[in-house]
Amino acid sequence: MIASLRGNLLLASTDYAIVETSGVGFQVFAPRPVLQALGAVGSEVRLYTYLHVREDALVLYGFSSLDQRSFFETLLSVTGVGPRMALGLLSAAPVDQIHLAIATENTALLAQVPGIGKKTAARLVLELKGKLDLSKMMPAGTTTTPAASSLNAELQEILTSLGYSALEAQSAVASLPADAPPELEERLRLALRYFGGV
């Protein structure tokens, strides 16, 4: 297996990069945020890779961290999830946000990712909830009272109406401290600080 790749960046497109090492150019498919962070053509890059072997091809997938690669491999263990779908999920949201969606069983949020429908989202939650150490990913204020849950749901709706994605809104709400004020306006102000907007 090719576990990592270091070399000069020859090309970075929206789906893949070509990294040259020892005179050989490797095509590496990667999540969009990873590709955007690679830097300028000619710069030295390092990617942690996963080699996917098919009957007709060997395909390299690249990641910015070992944790990201490990999570990609975990996604592949889910029935019906292949490398392209797993890559799409990692392109749509950071690993911690996906963990949070799984921990809170938010299938509606996962289903918003292109290529993942309601059934696949439910399967992701069902199969991964037991495989992931979700306790580390749960924010301190996640266990809330019914009143706070209602406020948080309303706050998520407001944030999405302001143009934030559902995953971003969920992340901002999850970042609220456990002792957040009970007023919706104050919670909104705190959530907007998460985005650097206030």
Z-matrix of the N, CA and C atoms (Angstrom, degrees):
N
C 1 1.456
C 2 1.525 1 109.53
N 3 1.310 2 116.20 1 144.14
C 4 1.463 3 121.94 2 174.91
C 5 1.528 4 106.14 3 -92.53
N 6 1.327 5 117.29 4 108.39
C 7 1.465 6 121.78 5 -172.66
C 8 1.521 7 113.49 6 -87.97
N 9 1.325 8 117.41 7 -28.56
C 10 1.463 9 120.17 8 177.31
C 11 1.519 10 108.95 9 -155.03
N 12 1.308 11 114.57 10 164.00
C 13 1.459 12 120.74 11 -176.86
C 14 1.517 13 108.27 12 -143.07
N 15 1.329 14 116.20 13 128.60
C 16 1.463 15 120.55 14 176.45
C 17 1.516 16 108.09 15 -128.93
N 18 1.309 17 115.74 16 132.43
C 19 1.457 18 119.35 17 179.97
C 20 1.511 19 110.81 18 178.55
N 21 1.331 20 115.51 19 -166.49
C 22 1.459 21 121.13 20 -179.02
C 23 1.522 22 110.55 21 -90.41
N 24 1.317 23 115.35 22 138.91
C 25 1.456 24 121.39 23 178.92
C 26 1.523 25 109.27 24 -78.21
N 27 1.336 26 116.43 25 117.85
C 28 1.465 27 121.13 26 177.94
C 29 1.517 28 111.73 27 -93.13
N 30 1.344 29 116.30 28 -33.43
C 31 1.459 30 121.17 29 -176.16
C 32 1.520 31 109.16 30 -159.05
N 33 1.327 32 115.64 31 141.70
C 34 1.469 33 120.45 32 173.00
C 35 1.516 34 107.52 33 -133.62
N 36 1.330 35 116.96 34 113.66
C 37 1.464 36 121.15 35 177.61
C 38 1.526 37 108.18 36 -105.27
N 39 1.321 38 116.50 37 -167.54
C 40 1.468 39 119.54 38 -179.44
C 41 1.523 40 112.43 39 -76.30
N 42 1.340 41 117.49 40 -19.69
C 43 1.465 42 121.10 41 -177.07
C 44 1.520 43 114.44 42 -113.28
N 45 1.307 44 116.95 43 -28.57
C 46 1.465 45 119.53 44 -173.37
C 47 1.526 46 111.03 45 -150.63
N 48 1.323 47 114.15 46 167.49
C 49 1.464 48 121.92 47 174.19
C 50 1.521 49 107.51 48 -126.82
N 51 1.318 50 115.76 49 156.02
C 52 1.460 51 120.37 50 171.54
C 53 1.524 52 106.56 51 -114.67
N 54 1.332 53 114.60 52 119.98
C 55 1.463 54 121.79 53 -178.48
C 56 1.522 55 107.81 54 -113.44
N 57 1.338 56 115.43 55 124.55
C 58 1.463 57 120.24 56 179.90
C 59 1.522 58 109.74 57 -97.74
N 60 1.319 59 114.67 58 126.77
C 61 1.452 60 120.59 59 175.71
C 62 1.523 61 108.36 60 -138.12
N 63 1.307 62 117.17 61 128.91
C 64 1.471 63 123.51 62 -178.16
C 65 1.525 64 112.11 63 53.43
N 66 1.323 65 116.40 64 38.72
C 67 1.458 66 120.74 65 176.59
C 68 1.514 67 115.23 66 81.18
N 69 1.331 68 117.95 67 0.94
C 70 1.464 69 121.76 68 179.74
C 71 1.531 70 108.87 69 -112.50
N 72 1.337 71 116.69 70 130.10
C 73 1.460 72 121.69 71 177.77
C 74 1.515 73 110.85 72 -94.14
N 75 1.322 74 116.77 73 120.62
C 76 1.467 75 122.33 74 179.61
C 77 1.526 76 109.40 75 -102.61
N 78 1.333 77 116.22 76 128.13
C 79 1.453 78 120.73 77 173.60
C 80 1.528 79 107.39 78 -84.99
N 81 1.338 80 116.22 79 123.07
C 82 1.462 81 121.55 80 -176.34
C 83 1.528 82 108.64 81 -125.97
N 84 1.330 83 116.57 82 116.83
C 85 1.457 84 121.31 83 174.96
C 86 1.526 85 107.66 84 -80.77
N 87 1.336 86 116.80 85 140.82
C 88 1.469 87 120.22 86 -175.62
C 89 1.524 88 110.21 87 -150.46
N 90 1.340 89 117.17 88 160.04
C 91 1.468 90 120.14 89 174.22
C 92 1.532 91 110.04 90 -60.77
N 93 1.321 92 116.82 91 147.59
C 94 1.461 93 121.38 92 -177.67
C 95 1.534 94 113.34 93 -52.52
N 96 1.345 95 119.60 94 -45.88
C 97 1.471 96 118.44 95 179.93
C 98 1.535 97 113.10 96 -60.24
N 99 1.318 98 117.21 97 -33.92
C 100 1.470 99 121.10 98 178.26
C 101 1.522 100 109.37 99 -66.78
N 102 1.330 101 116.72 100 -45.10
C 103 1.466 102 120.74 101 -179.87
C 104 1.527 103 111.31 102 -63.56
N 105 1.323 104 116.95 103 -39.06
C 106 1.463 105 120.88 104 -179.26
C 107 1.522 106 112.07 105 -68.29
N 108 1.330 107 116.99 106 -25.48
C 109 1.469 108 121.18 107 -177.27
C 110 1.529 109 113.08 108 -92.03
N 111 1.321 110 118.14 109 1.08
C 112 1.465 111 120.07 110 -175.00
C 113 1.524 112 114.21 111 -67.98
N 114 1.296 113 118.04 112 -27.50
C 115 1.455 114 119.60 113 -179.17
C 116 1.516 115 111.55 114 100.76
N 117 1.320 116 114.64 115 -164.92
C 118 1.463 117 121.36 116 -174.96
C 119 1.524 118 111.54 117 -81.39
N 120 1.324 119 114.64 118 153.87
C 121 1.466 120 120.62 119 174.76
C 122 1.526 121 107.99 120 -58.20
N 123 1.318 122 116.34 121 135.38
C 124 1.462 123 121.70 122 -178.42
C 125 1.516 124 113.63 123 97.95
N 126 1.339 125 116.72 124 -16.70
C 127 1.467 126 119.21 125 179.56
C 128 1.526 127 110.08 126 -77.39
N 129 1.337 128 115.16 127 157.29
C 130 1.463 129 119.30 128 178.31
C 131 1.525 130 109.04 129 -82.27
N 132 1.324 131 116.06 130 134.32
C 133 1.463 132 121.37 131 -179.69
C 134 1.520 133 109.81 132 -128.89
N 135 1.328 134 115.38 133 157.49
C 136 1.461 135 121.08 134 174.33
C 137 1.522 136 108.03 135 -134.64
N 138 1.315 137 115.55 136 129.10
C 139 1.453 138 121.60 137 178.39
C 140 1.519 139 109.47 138 -127.61
N 141 1.330 140 116.01 139 140.33
C 142 1.461 141 120.98 140 171.40
C 143 1.522 142 105.33 141 -87.67
N 144 1.309 143 117.07 142 128.53
C 145 1.456 144 119.58 143 -168.96
C 146 1.521 145 113.75 144 -117.47
N 147 1.316 146 112.75 145 158.08
C 148 1.463 147 122.50 146 174.09
C 149 1.522 148 105.93 147 -127.74
N 150 1.319 149 117.38 148 125.05
C 151 1.463 150 122.10 149 179.44
C 152 1.523 151 108.70 150 -96.65
N 153 1.325 152 115.30 151 115.55
C 154 1.467 153 120.98 152 179.07
C 155 1.525 154 108.24 153 -98.73
N 156 1.328 155 115.91 154 121.75
C 157 1.461 156 121.42 155 -177.13
C 158 1.522 157 109.19 156 -101.82
N 159 1.339 158 114.72 157 122.26
C 160 1.460 159 120.98 158 174.20
C 161 1.517 160 108.19 159 -118.64
N 162 1.320 161 116.40 160 170.46
C 163 1.464 162 120.61 161 178.70
C 164 1.515 163 112.09 162 -58.11
N 165 1.336 164 115.28 163 -39.73
C 166 1.456 165 119.92 164 -173.18
C 167 1.526 166 114.87 165 -107.17
N 168 1.339 167 118.40 166 0.26
C 169 1.466 168 119.08 167 -176.50
C 170 1.524 169 112.37 168 -162.75
N 171 1.319 170 114.35 169 156.74
C 172 1.465 171 123.13 170 168.86
C 173 1.527 172 105.49 171 -113.15
N 174 1.327 173 117.28 172 121.76
C 175 1.459 174 120.79 173 -175.45
C 176 1.525 175 109.28 174 -121.49
N 177 1.340 176 116.05 175 129.57
C 178 1.463 177 121.89 176 178.25
C 179 1.525 178 110.07 177 -97.07
N 180 1.324 179 115.86 178 135.03
C 181 1.460 180 122.33 179 174.35
C 182 1.522 181 107.22 180 -118.75
N 183 1.336 182 116.89 181 136.19
C 184 1.458 183 120.88 182 -175.35
C 185 1.519 184 113.03 183 -117.68
N 186 1.339 185 114.86 184 149.66
C 187 1.463 186 121.37 185 -176.53
C 188 1.520 187 109.95 186 -141.10
N 189 1.329 188 115.66 187 156.38
C 190 1.459 189 120.21 188 -177.25
C 191 1.522 190 113.04 189 -82.34
N 192 1.340 191 117.57 190 -17.66
C 193 1.467 192 120.08 191 -179.01
C 194 1.523 193 110.38 192 -144.99
N 195 1.322 194 114.95 193 162.07
C 196 1.463 195 120.15 194 176.76
C 197 1.528 196 111.01 195 -66.05
N 198 1.341 197 116.64 196 -35.83
C 199 1.468 198 120.61 197 178.59
C 200 1.526 199 111.13 198 -62.79
N 201 1.329 200 115.76 199 -42.40
C 202 1.461 201 119.96 200 179.39
C 203 1.534 202 110.55 201 -63.69
N 204 1.327 203 116.53 202 -42.61
C 205 1.467 204 120.36 203 178.09
C 206 1.528 205 110.51 204 -64.16
N 207 1.314 206 116.76 205 -42.93
C 208 1.460 207 121.41 206 179.51
C 209 1.529 208 110.97 207 -61.11
N 210 1.333 209 116.43 208 -41.38
C 211 1.462 210 119.87 209 179.07
C 212 1.529 211 110.62 210 -66.91
N 213 1.327 212 117.36 211 -37.72
C 214 1.468 213 122.01 212 175.45
C 215 1.529 214 109.80 213 -57.52
N 216 1.331 215 116.54 214 -45.76
C 217 1.465 216 120.97 215 179.23
C 218 1.532 217 110.97 216 -63.92
N 219 1.330 218 116.73 217 -36.92
C 220 1.463 219 120.68 218 177.20
C 221 1.526 220 110.47 219 -65.13
N 222 1.338 221 116.42 220 -41.40
C 223 1.464 222 119.95 221 177.70
C 224 1.524 223 111.34 222 -60.30
N 225 1.334 224 116.64 223 -37.27
C 226 1.464 225 120.78 224 -179.80
C 227 1.524 226 112.27 225 -65.03
N 228 1.325 227 116.92 226 -20.98
C 229 1.468 228 120.05 227 179.91
C 230 1.528 229 112.55 228 -76.65
N 231 1.331 230 116.81 229 -11.49
C 232 1.463 231 121.06 230 179.99
C 233 1.529 232 109.17 231 -79.22
N 234 1.309 233 116.48 232 133.15
C 235 1.459 234 122.38 233 179.85
C 236 1.529 235 110.69 234 -55.86
N 237 1.320 236 116.70 235 126.63
C 238 1.459 237 121.49 236 177.03
C 239 1.514 238 115.06 237 86.14
N 240 1.332 239 118.22 238 -0.61
C 241 1.466 240 120.94 239 179.28
C 242 1.521 241 108.77 240 -104.28
N 243 1.329 242 115.41 241 117.23
C 244 1.454 243 121.35 242 177.53
C 245 1.516 244 110.50 243 -103.59
N 246 1.331 245 117.30 244 -179.60
C 247 1.462 246 120.89 245 -178.20
C 248 1.527 247 114.11 246 -58.04
N 249 1.327 248 117.67 247 -40.98
C 250 1.474 249 120.08 248 -178.77
C 251 1.533 250 111.32 249 -64.39
N 252 1.331 251 117.01 250 -42.61
C 253 1.460 252 120.46 251 179.72
C 254 1.530 253 110.46 252 -67.23
N 255 1.328 254 116.98 253 -42.23
C 256 1.467 255 120.93 254 178.51
C 257 1.526 256 110.27 255 -62.54
N 258 1.327 257 116.28 256 -40.07
C 259 1.461 258 121.32 257 178.33
C 260 1.527 259 110.54 258 -65.06
N 261 1.330 260 116.46 259 -40.06
C 262 1.461 261 120.68 260 177.67
C 263 1.517 262 112.00 261 -61.77
N 264 1.318 263 116.18 262 -39.63
C 265 1.463 264 121.10 263 178.58
C 266 1.528 265 110.58 264 -64.64
N 267 1.338 266 116.63 265 -44.11
C 268 1.467 267 120.57 266 179.41
C 269 1.528 268 112.01 267 -71.42
N 270 1.335 269 117.21 268 -21.86
C 271 1.465 270 120.56 269 175.35
C 272 1.520 271 110.90 270 -76.34
N 273 1.337 272 116.22 271 -28.59
C 274 1.462 273 121.05 272 -175.90
C 275 1.523 274 113.37 273 -81.86
N 276 1.338 275 117.20 274 -29.66
C 277 1.466 276 119.63 275 -174.68
C 278 1.522 277 111.10 276 -157.05
N 279 1.336 278 116.66 277 151.32
C 280 1.464 279 119.72 278 174.79
C 281 1.530 280 111.39 279 -65.62
N 282 1.316 281 115.94 280 158.79
C 283 1.467 282 122.15 281 -177.09
C 284 1.524 283 111.64 282 -55.06
N 285 1.339 284 118.23 283 -43.65
C 286 1.468 285 119.55 284 -176.82
C 287 1.524 286 112.27 285 -64.40
N 288 1.335 287 117.75 286 -33.22
C 289 1.465 288 120.06 287 177.74
C 290 1.527 289 111.04 288 -70.78
N 291 1.326 290 116.97 289 -36.68
C 292 1.466 291 120.35 290 177.06
C 293 1.528 292 109.34 291 -67.02
N 294 1.334 293 116.22 292 -42.24
C 295 1.475 294 120.41 293 176.27
C 296 1.526 295 110.23 294 -57.09
N 297 1.333 296 116.08 295 -44.95
C 298 1.462 297 121.04 296 -178.56
C 299 1.528 298 110.70 297 -63.20
N 300 1.319 299 117.30 298 -42.20
C 301 1.469 300 120.70 299 178.49
C 302 1.525 301 110.57 300 -62.54
N 303 1.328 302 117.02 301 -38.78
C 304 1.468 303 120.90 302 178.34
C 305 1.529 304 109.98 303 -69.34
N 306 1.334 305 116.75 304 -43.24
C 307 1.466 306 121.24 305 -178.27
C 308 1.521 307 111.85 306 -62.45
N 309 1.327 308 116.05 307 -37.18
C 310 1.466 309 120.27 308 -178.81
C 311 1.529 310 111.90 309 -92.68
N 312 1.335 311 115.69 310 6.58
C 313 1.471 312 122.69 311 -179.70
C 314 1.519 313 111.62 312 53.30
N 315 1.311 314 116.06 313 40.88
C 316 1.460 315 122.08 314 -178.36
C 317 1.529 316 109.59 315 -87.88
N 318 1.336 317 115.76 316 76.20
C 319 1.465 318 120.40 317 -178.14
C 320 1.526 319 111.70 318 -67.85
N 321 1.328 320 117.44 319 -30.32
C 322 1.464 321 120.50 320 179.11
C 323 1.523 322 110.40 321 -62.22
N 324 1.309 323 116.00 322 -38.78
C 325 1.459 324 120.91 323 179.07
C 326 1.525 325 111.14 324 -67.71
N 327 1.324 326 116.92 325 -45.45
C 328 1.466 327 121.09 326 179.29
C 329 1.523 328 111.12 327 -63.86
N 330 1.332 329 116.95 328 -35.27
C 331 1.467 330 121.42 329 -178.05
C 332 1.524 331 112.37 330 -69.52
N 333 1.333 332 117.64 331 -13.92
C 334 1.464 333 120.66 332 177.98
C 335 1.525 334 112.34 333 -76.63
N 336 1.318 335 116.92 334 -14.30
C 337 1.464 336 120.62 335 178.81
C 338 1.523 337 108.02 336 -72.76
N 339 1.339 338 118.53 337 129.35
C 340 1.463 339 120.67 338 179.61
C 341 1.532 340 111.49 339 -54.44
N 342 1.336 341 115.79 340 132.25
C 343 1.458 342 121.01 341 179.00
C 344 1.517 343 114.19 342 92.26
N 345 1.333 344 116.79 343 -9.11
C 346 1.469 345 120.13 344 179.77
C 347 1.521 346 108.22 345 -116.00
N 348 1.306 347 115.86 346 113.62
C 349 1.459 348 121.02 347 178.79
C 350 1.515 349 111.25 348 -91.33
N 351 1.320 350 115.55 349 -173.87
C 352 1.467 351 121.02 350 -178.16
C 353 1.529 352 111.91 351 -62.84
N 354 1.331 353 116.58 352 -41.39
C 355 1.467 354 119.59 353 -178.19
C 356 1.527 355 111.24 354 -65.75
N 357 1.330 356 116.75 355 -43.85
C 358 1.469 357 120.04 356 179.80
C 359 1.524 358 110.53 357 -66.42
N 360 1.336 359 116.88 358 -39.00
C 361 1.471 360 120.59 359 177.97
C 362 1.526 361 110.27 360 -61.20
N 363 1.329 362 116.42 361 -43.77
C 364 1.470 363 120.31 362 178.60
C 365 1.529 364 110.63 363 -64.51
N 366 1.328 365 116.92 364 -38.42
C 367 1.466 366 120.88 365 179.08
C 368 1.529 367 110.51 366 -67.02
N 369 1.340 368 116.88 367 -38.95
C 370 1.469 369 120.58 368 177.14
C 371 1.527 370 110.44 369 -58.17
N 372 1.329 371 116.11 370 -48.15
C 373 1.466 372 120.49 371 -179.53
C 374 1.524 373 110.42 372 -63.54
N 375 1.319 374 116.44 373 -47.21
C 376 1.459 375 121.16 374 -176.97
C 377 1.530 376 112.04 375 -61.39
N 378 1.334 377 116.48 376 -46.78
C 379 1.462 378 119.77 377 -174.58
C 380 1.525 379 113.77 378 -82.58
N 381 1.333 380 117.81 379 -27.88
C 382 1.469 381 119.34 380 -175.78
C 383 1.515 382 113.98 381 -93.73
N 384 1.313 383 117.16 382 -22.10
C 385 1.464 384 118.90 383 -177.12
C 386 1.526 385 111.22 384 -56.32
N 387 1.313 386 118.65 385 -36.54
C 388 1.456 387 121.81 386 179.48
C 389 1.520 388 113.82 387 -83.56
N 390 1.341 389 117.60 388 -17.33
C 391 1.465 390 120.87 389 -176.01
C 392 1.524 391 113.60 390 -92.54
N 393 1.317 392 117.31 391 -23.12
C 394 1.463 393 121.12 392 -175.44
C 395 1.518 394 110.53 393 -99.19
N 396 1.327 395 115.83 394 145.45
C 397 1.458 396 120.12 395 172.95
C 398 1.521 397 106.26 396 -84.78
N 399 1.314 398 115.20 397 86.03
C 400 1.455 399 120.61 398 -173.43
C 401 1.518 400 113.03 399 -78.19
N 402 1.325 401 118.06 400 -15.46
C 403 1.465 402 119.99 401 -178.71
C 404 1.523 403 111.31 402 -62.73
N 405 1.332 404 116.84 403 -33.38
C 406 1.465 405 120.20 404 179.01
C 407 1.520 406 111.55 405 -71.67
N 408 1.324 407 116.61 406 -26.38
C 409 1.453 408 120.79 407 -175.40
C 410 1.521 409 112.71 408 -88.93
N 411 1.325 410 117.80 409 -16.07
C 412 1.457 411 120.52 410 -176.42
C 413 1.519 412 110.25 411 -76.46
N 414 1.330 413 118.64 412 124.13
C 415 1.449 414 120.93 413 177.52
C 416 1.524 415 110.50 414 -65.68
N 417 1.328 416 115.54 415 158.17
C 418 1.460 417 121.05 416 -176.14
C 419 1.522 418 112.51 417 -58.75
N 420 1.321 419 117.96 418 -35.77
C 421 1.461 420 120.70 419 -176.54
C 422 1.514 421 114.44 420 -90.55
N 423 1.322 422 119.45 421 16.79
C 424 1.461 423 121.10 422 -174.92
C 425 1.517 424 112.58 423 -69.55
N 426 1.326 425 117.63 424 -37.04
C 427 1.456 426 119.25 425 177.72
C 428 1.520 427 107.03 426 -82.98
N 429 1.333 428 116.43 427 107.22
C 430 1.453 429 121.27 428 -173.32
C 431 1.513 430 110.38 429 -124.92
N 432 1.327 431 114.43 430 167.14
C 433 1.457 432 120.74 431 176.46
C 434 1.526 433 108.93 432 -76.06
N 435 1.345 434 117.72 433 163.12
C 436 1.466 435 119.53 434 177.86
C 437 1.529 436 112.62 435 -57.74
N 438 1.349 437 117.26 436 -38.17
C 439 1.465 438 120.30 437 179.51
C 440 1.521 439 110.65 438 -64.07
N 441 1.336 440 116.57 439 -43.65
C 442 1.464 441 120.43 440 178.83
C 443 1.522 442 110.51 441 -66.11
N 444 1.327 443 117.62 442 -37.23
C 445 1.464 444 121.16 443 178.13
C 446 1.513 445 110.80 444 -62.22
N 447 1.329 446 116.28 445 -40.97
C 448 1.463 447 121.01 446 178.55
C 449 1.526 448 110.42 447 -65.09
N 450 1.336 449 116.26 448 -43.84
C 451 1.466 450 120.72 449 177.04
C 452 1.523 451 110.91 450 -61.93
N 453 1.335 452 116.15 451 -42.84
C 454 1.463 453 120.23 452 -179.28
C 455 1.523 454 111.44 453 -64.41
N 456 1.323 455 117.25 454 -38.45
C 457 1.466 456 120.80 455 177.91
C 458 1.527 457 110.03 456 -64.23
N 459 1.341 458 115.94 457 -42.67
C 460 1.465 459 120.39 458 178.11
C 461 1.528 460 110.33 459 -65.00
N 462 1.324 461 116.48 460 -40.26
C 463 1.460 462 121.31 461 178.90
C 464 1.531 463 110.94 462 -63.05
N 465 1.323 464 117.03 463 -40.60
C 466 1.470 465 120.30 464 177.35
C 467 1.521 466 110.84 465 -61.08
N 468 1.330 467 116.91 466 -41.65
C 469 1.468 468 120.95 467 178.28
C 470 1.524 469 110.78 468 -61.99
N 471 1.326 470 116.86 469 -42.29
C 472 1.467 471 120.88 470 179.51
C 473 1.525 472 110.04 471 -62.93
N 474 1.330 473 116.69 472 -45.49
C 475 1.469 474 120.18 473 -178.96
C 476 1.527 475 111.61 474 -63.23
N 477 1.324 476 117.50 475 -39.53
C 478 1.470 477 118.90 476 178.38
C 479 1.524 478 110.63 477 -69.01
N 480 1.338 479 117.54 478 -33.16
C 481 1.468 480 119.61 479 176.96
C 482 1.530 481 111.09 480 -69.85
N 483 1.330 482 117.03 481 -21.84
C 484 1.468 483 121.36 482 176.08
C 485 1.528 484 112.43 483 -82.54
N 486 1.337 485 116.39 484 -2.39
C 487 1.460 486 119.70 485 175.64
C 488 1.515 487 115.69 486 107.25
N 489 1.322 488 117.80 487 -2.71
C 490 1.466 489 119.85 488 176.69
C 491 1.525 490 108.95 489 -78.70
N 492 1.322 491 116.32 490 148.26
C 493 1.464 492 119.37 491 177.84
C 494 1.526 493 108.78 492 -70.08
N 495 1.322 494 115.49 493 162.67
C 496 1.465 495 120.03 494 179.99
C 497 1.524 496 110.88 495 -61.06
N 498 1.345 497 116.58 496 -37.74
C 499 1.466 498 119.82 497 178.45
C 500 1.526 499 111.30 498 -66.43
N 501 1.341 500 117.27 499 -40.84
C 502 1.468 501 120.54 500 178.14
C 503 1.527 502 110.39 501 -64.62
N 504 1.333 503 116.25 502 -42.55
C 505 1.467 504 120.41 503 179.87
C 506 1.521 505 110.67 504 -62.70
N 507 1.326 506 116.89 505 -43.33
C 508 1.467 507 120.30 506 179.65
C 509 1.524 508 110.41 507 -63.31
N 510 1.317 509 116.47 508 -40.28
C 511 1.463 510 121.01 509 179.67
C 512 1.529 511 110.94 510 -64.11
N 513 1.326 512 116.66 511 -43.30
C 514 1.466 513 120.83 512 -179.91
C 515 1.524 514 110.85 513 -63.83
N 516 1.321 515 116.76 514 -42.97
C 517 1.471 516 120.79 515 179.20
C 518 1.526 517 110.12 516 -65.84
N 519 1.319 518 116.55 517 -39.62
C 520 1.468 519 120.26 518 179.43
C 521 1.524 520 111.74 519 -66.12
N 522 1.337 521 116.68 520 -24.08
C 523 1.466 522 119.95 521 -179.14
C 524 1.526 523 112.68 522 -79.69
N 525 1.329 524 117.77 523 -8.92
C 526 1.465 525 120.26 524 179.84
C 527 1.523 526 110.16 525 -62.89
N 528 1.327 527 117.28 526 139.86
C 529 1.467 528 119.11 527 178.38
C 530 1.528 529 110.90 528 -67.38
N 531 1.331 530 116.02 529 157.31
C 532 1.468 531 121.39 530 -178.82
C 533 1.527 532 111.37 531 -61.11
N 534 1.340 533 116.24 532 -29.22
C 535 1.467 534 120.01 533 -179.25
C 536 1.534 535 111.92 534 -99.31
N 537 1.333 536 116.95 535 30.75
C 538 1.469 537 120.98 536 179.51
C 539 1.524 538 109.68 537 -60.98
N 540 1.337 539 116.64 538 145.28
C 541 1.465 540 119.74 539 -179.00
C 542 1.535 541 111.32 540 -59.89
N 543 1.336 542 117.05 541 151.15
C 544 1.464 543 120.28 542 -178.49
C 545 1.533 544 113.81 543 -77.20
N 546 1.346 545 118.00 544 -9.43
C 547 1.462 546 120.83 545 -179.11
C 548 1.529 547 109.88 546 -80.83
N 549 1.333 548 115.89 547 134.60
C 550 1.460 549 121.78 548 -178.43
C 551 1.531 550 111.80 549 -60.70
N 552 1.347 551 116.94 550 -39.91
C 553 1.464 552 120.68 551 -178.77
C 554 1.528 553 111.31 552 -61.20
N 555 1.343 554 116.00 553 -42.32
C 556 1.468 555 120.27 554 -179.96
C 557 1.525 556 110.96 555 -67.62
N 558 1.325 557 116.25 556 -39.55
C 559 1.467 558 119.87 557 177.50
C 560 1.530 559 110.27 558 -63.90
N 561 1.326 560 116.61 559 -39.37
C 562 1.468 561 120.65 560 178.02
C 563 1.523 562 110.20 561 -63.04
N 564 1.322 563 116.62 562 -43.18
C 565 1.469 564 120.86 563 178.63
C 566 1.539 565 110.56 564 -59.60
N 567 1.330 566 116.60 565 -44.25
C 568 1.472 567 120.79 566 178.50
C 569 1.529 568 111.37 567 -64.90
N 570 1.329 569 116.18 568 -40.80
C 571 1.472 570 120.03 569 179.76
C 572 1.524 571 110.63 570 -65.40
N 573 1.329 572 117.28 571 -38.86
C 574 1.470 573 120.25 572 178.84
C 575 1.526 574 111.44 573 -67.97
N 576 1.326 575 116.96 574 -30.84
C 577 1.470 576 119.82 575 174.82
C 578 1.520 577 110.48 576 -62.22
N 579 1.331 578 116.08 577 -33.18
C 580 1.467 579 120.88 578 177.03
C 581 1.533 580 109.85 579 -56.82
N 582 1.327 581 116.89 580 -37.78
C 583 1.464 582 121.36 581 179.49
C 584 1.524 583 112.00 582 -87.37
N 585 1.333 584 116.91 583 -4.85
C 586 1.463 585 120.25 584 -178.20
C 587 1.516 586 111.48 585 79.46
N 588 1.333 587 116.67 586 19.10
C 589 1.457 588 120.51 587 -175.36
C 590 1.513 589 114.13 588 -87.46
N 591 1.336 590 118.20 589 -14.71
C 592 1.471 591 119.83 590 -178.54
C 593 1.508 592 108.79 591 -130.94
